[in-house]
Amino acid sequence: MSTLTATRTEHRLAFPTVLTLVAVALGTSGAPAALYGLYAQKWHFAPLTTTIVFSVYAGAALVAVLVTGAISDRYGRKPVLLAAIALILAGLVVFMTANGVASLLVARTLHGFGVGATVVAATAALLDLRPDDGAVTGRRTGVAFNVGIATAVVATGALADHGPHPLVTPFAIISAAVVVLLVVVLVLPETHATDRATTLNVARPRVPASIRHEFRFSALGVMASWSVLGVFLSLYPAMASRAIHAEHVLFGSVVVGLSAGAAAVSQVVAGRWEARRAAIVGDFGTAAMVLLAIPAVHSGHGVAIAIDSAVLGLFFGLAFGSSLRHLTDHVPSEHRGEVMSAFYVLAYAAMAVPTILAGWAATQWSPEDVFGPFMALVALVCLAAGVLGLRTRVDHAD
């Protein structure tokens, strides 16, 4: 095989490899959701501890998101991806050998840095590989996010119920997949070989006055939807299982998997719709399904919980994906870094802070007592995002 042919083959492999890496990284971030109930039983910790363990991941991912883009612009995508994969592997090893809450905190911190860096550097690498196909690449990346989470959460739940060593085997299998990707990434070419930044400039969160209305709408939409995501990946699996009096963890995993899978479907479909309209539909739909989740959980009927979660996922995908697409349609190119930094600061804060508050409240009352008021507040934020979108739409029409 000639050198030119080998290079072309490597570039053809690069896109699906990086997309698969995104799915596996996000799957790694979601896999512990199925196991938090088992950890709580084993080490006798409260819901607040679960939400703190989850939230350290969000904090570490936020730091990675803010700094990794500039680092990959300066030094290349491949070194950042290799470092991120190493962090993910290290976190998986800590999970497999965990002997207490401190181990979980370390593992989630490592995964926050690793997954956050992967998302940023991999997204940039995909755009490097197909610079004229940004919209399609963005949709595929969003689908990979949700497919990775859905697959990992459901598989982890199944292994926890029916496989050996439920707190080790799922992470061992994920580790094997990550090692394979590490080897493949090692042999792939650097995607950002030209026009690298000469200095390391980390974008500071800032929103120019010209797009503040558009930013408020998009940011409120992502804050509402990611508040739901935080609860779904921390407290909800165990709560759903308790609601139907299940002695296994698979049902809670399937509920989260249905939601993530449906979000992937809606992001594919929504790509054909005008972004603001799709986001508004997603905001109102998420509000409705969040409210319907309250009687679904209290009913104790597994089918009702599963249906609500699946439909909620459809609207969640619309709310998040279309809010992001709406914002990127309006951000001036010279302000893209600082605006997206502000966007993700709010997104990760919305994922972490309300989840911690819900966990604290669940130590004062039962998780089931906290669930209704918390979901009602989230629904109000979703409604506010939808109303703001309608008002902004009218203002633009005038």
N, C-alpha and C positions, 0 to 999 in steps of 0.2 A: 504494500500500500504506500503510495507517495505521501510526502509530507503535507501537500495541499489537500489531498483526499482525507488524510487523518484529521487535519484541522477542521475541515467542513463537517466530518462526522462528530467531532467533539462539540462543535457549535450546535449541531442538531440535537445532541444529547443534553446540552446545557439547559435549554428551556424546560423540558419535562422534569429534569433532575431538580432544578431550583424550585419548580412548582410543587414537586413531591416533598421537597425539604420543608416548604411552607406548611403543607398539610401535616407532616409528621411533627413539626415544632408546635403547631397549635394543638395537635392531638396530645402531645406531651403536657401542654399546659392544662388541658381539660381532664386528662385521665384521673388525677386524684379526686375529682368531684365524686366519683363512684365509691371512693374508699373513706371519705371523711367520717362517715358514720361508724365504720369499723375502727378507725383510729380513736374516735371518741369513746367507744365502748372499751377498747383495750387499755387506754391510758386515763379514762375517766375525766375528760375535760369538757367544759361547757361550750355552748354554741358560740360565745364570744371568742374563744380560742380558735375555733374553726374559721371564723371570719377574719381574725387577725392573720392566721396562716395563709389564707387566701389573699389578703390585702397586701402582704409584703411582696407577693408576686407582682401585683399591679404597680406598687411603688418602684420596684426594681425595673420593671418593663418601661415605665415612664422615663426613668433616667436614661435607659438604653435608647429609647426612641429619640430623645432630645440630642444625644451626642453621636449616635452611630452614623447618621447620614453624613455628617461632616467628615468623620473619620474615613468612611468608605469613599467619599469624594476625593480625599487627599491620598489615601494609601491603596485604594482598590477594594472591590467587593469580595474577592476571594479570601484575603487574609481575615476580614471581618467575619465572613461566613465560617471559616475554619475555627476561629476563636469561639464563635457562638455555638458551634456544634460541640466543641470541647466542654463548654459550660453546661450544655444540656446533658451530655454524658455524665459529667461530674454530679449534677443534680440527681440523675437517675441512680447512680451508685449510692448516694446518700439516702435516697428513698429505700433502696433495697436493704440497707444496713441500719435503718432508722431504729432508735431505741427510746425515743421520747419526743416531746413537742419541739425541743430545740433543734433536733434533726430535721423536722418538717420545715421549720423556719429557714434553716440553711438551704435545704433542697429547693424550696420555693423561691428564695432569693436568687440562687444560681439560675433557676429556670426563668425568672423574670428578666434577668440580664440577657440570657441566651436567646430566649424567644423574641424579646424586643429587638435585639440586634439582628436576628434572623429576618424578622418581618421587614425591617427597614432596608437592610442590605440586599435581601432577596428581591424585594419590590424594585429597587434600583437596578439590580442585575437583569430582571425581566424586561425593564424598559430599555436597558442597554441593548439587549438582544433583539427587541422588536420595537424600535423607537417610533415607528409610524402606526403602531397598533395599540395605543395606550388604553383606549376605552375597553377593547376586548380583553386585553391583559388585566386590567383592573377587575373586570367581572370574573375572570378565571381565578384571580387571586382571592377574591371574596368567596367564591365557591370552594376553593381549596381550604380556606380558613374553616368553614363550617363542616365540610366533609371530614376534615381531619378531626375536629372535636367530636362529631357524631360517631365516627368509627371507633375512636379511642375510648370514649366514655362507655359505649355499649359493650365493646370487647372486654374492657376492664371489669365491668359489672358481671359479665358472663364468666370470666376467669375467676373472679372473686367467689362466685357461688359454686362453680363446678370444677375449678382447677386446683392444683396443689399450691400451697403457700400463697394465699390470696394477696398478701401485701408485698410479695416479691416477684411472682411470675409475670404479672402484667408489665412491670418495669423492665424485667429481663428481656421480654420480647421486644419492647420498644427500643431498648438499648441495642439489640441486634440490628434492627432496622436503621438506627442512627449510625451505627458503625459502618454499615454498607454505604450509606450516603456520604459519610466522611471519606471513604476510599474513593468514591466516584468524584466528589468535589475536588479531591487532591489532584486528579488527572485532568480536570477540565481547565480550559484556558481562562485567563482573566477577562471579564467582559468590559471592564472600564480601563482600557489600555491607553487611551489618548485623552487629551484635554482635561487632565486632572487638576484639581485646585492646587494652587501653589502655597496656600496657607491654610491653617486649620481654623475655620470660622464656624462656631456653633451658633445656630440661629436662636435668637431670643424670642419668646412668645410676644407677638404684637399684632394688632389688627388695624390696618389703615382705615381712616374714617369713611372712605368711599364704599367699603363693603360691609360696614358694621351691621346693617339691617340683615343682609344675607348671612353673615356670620352668626348673629343671634339665633336666627331660625335654625340653621344647621347645627349649631352647638347645643341648643336646647333639645333638639331631636336626638342627638347622640347621647346626651347626658341621661335623658329618660330611658332610652333603649339599653344603655350600658348599666344602668341601675338594675334593670331586670336581669341582665346577664350576670351581674355579680351575685345576686341571690340564687339564680339557677345553677351556678357553678360552685356554690358553697353550701347553702342550707337546704335547697329545694329537694335534691335527691333523697336525702334521709327523711325529710318531711313527707314526701309523696309515698315512700314505702310505709311509713308509720300510718298514714291515712288509710291505707287498705289493709293494715295489720300484716304486712308481709314480713317474713323472717329472713328474707334474702335482700340483696342490694340491686339485683338486676332490674327491677321495675323502675326504681329511681333513675337508673342509668338510661333505660329506654325512653323515659319521659324527656330527659335532657337531649338524648340523641334524636328524638323526633323533632324537637324544637330546632336544633341545629341543622338537621337535614332539610326541614321545611324552609329555613332561612336561606340555604343554598339554592333551593329551587326558585324562591321568590327573587333572589338577586339576578338569576339568569333571565327571568321574565321581565323584571323591572328595567333591564337595560334598554328595552324598546320604548319605554315611556318617558315623558318629560319629567325631569328630576324633581322639580318642586311638587308637581301633582302626585307623583309616586310617594314622596316623603310625607306629604299631608295625609294621604290615605293610610300610610304605615303608622303615622302618629295616632290618628283616631282609632284605627284598628287595634293597635297595641293597647291603647287605653281600655277599649272594650274587653279584650281578652284577658287583660290583667285583672279587671274587676270580676270577670266570670271565673277566673281561677279560684277566687275565694269560695264560692259555693261548691265548686268542683272538688276542692280539697276537703271541705267540711262534709261533703256527701259520702266520702269514703268509697266512691265508685271508681275503679281503675280506668274504665273506658272513658268516663267523663274527664278525668284528669289527663289522659293521653290525648284525647281529641282537642281539649283546650290548649295543651302544650304545643301540639302540631300547628294549630291555626295561629297561635301566638307567635310561633316561629316564622310563619309566612309574613305576618305584619312587622315583626322585628326586623327581618331581612329588608323589607321595604323602607322602614324608618331609618335604619342605620346606613344601608348602602346608598339610598337615594339622597339622604342628607349629606353624606360625604361627596357624592357625585355633584350635587347642587353647589356645594362650596367650591370644589375644584373647578367648576365651570366659571366661577366669578373671581377667583383669586388672580391678581396680576402676577405675572411670572417673576417680577423682581421682588415680590413679597411672599412667594410661595413657602419658603422655609419657615419664616417666623409665624405666618398664619397657621400652617399645619402644626407647628409646635404648640401654639395656643389651643388649637382644636383638640390635640391629644392630651394636653394637660387637663383640660376639662373632662375629657372622656374617661381617663384613668381615675381622676378624682371622683367622678360619678360612680365608677365601678367600686372603688375602695371605701369611701367614706360612708355612704348609706348602708353598705353591707356590714361594716363594723358597728354602726349604730343599731342595725337590726339584730346583730349578734349580742350586743350589750343588753338590748331590751329583752331578748329571749332568756337572759340570765335573771331578770327581774320578774318576768312572767313566763308562760310557756311559749315555745315557738309558734304554736297554733294560734295563741291569743295575739301575738305580735303580727302574724302574717297578714291578717285582714287590714288593719290600719296602715301597715307599710305599703301594701299593694295599692291601697286607695290613694295614698300620697303619690306614688309613682304614676298612677293613672291620671292624676291631676296635672302632673308635669307633662305627660304625653298630650293631654288635651290642650295645655297651654302652648306646646310646640305647634300643634295643628292649627290652633286659632291664630297664632302669630304668622304662620305660613299663609293663611287665608288673607289676613290683613295686609301683609307685604305684597301679596298677589294683587289685591285691589289697588294699593298705592301705585304699583307699577303700571296697572291698567289705566289709572288716571293720568 
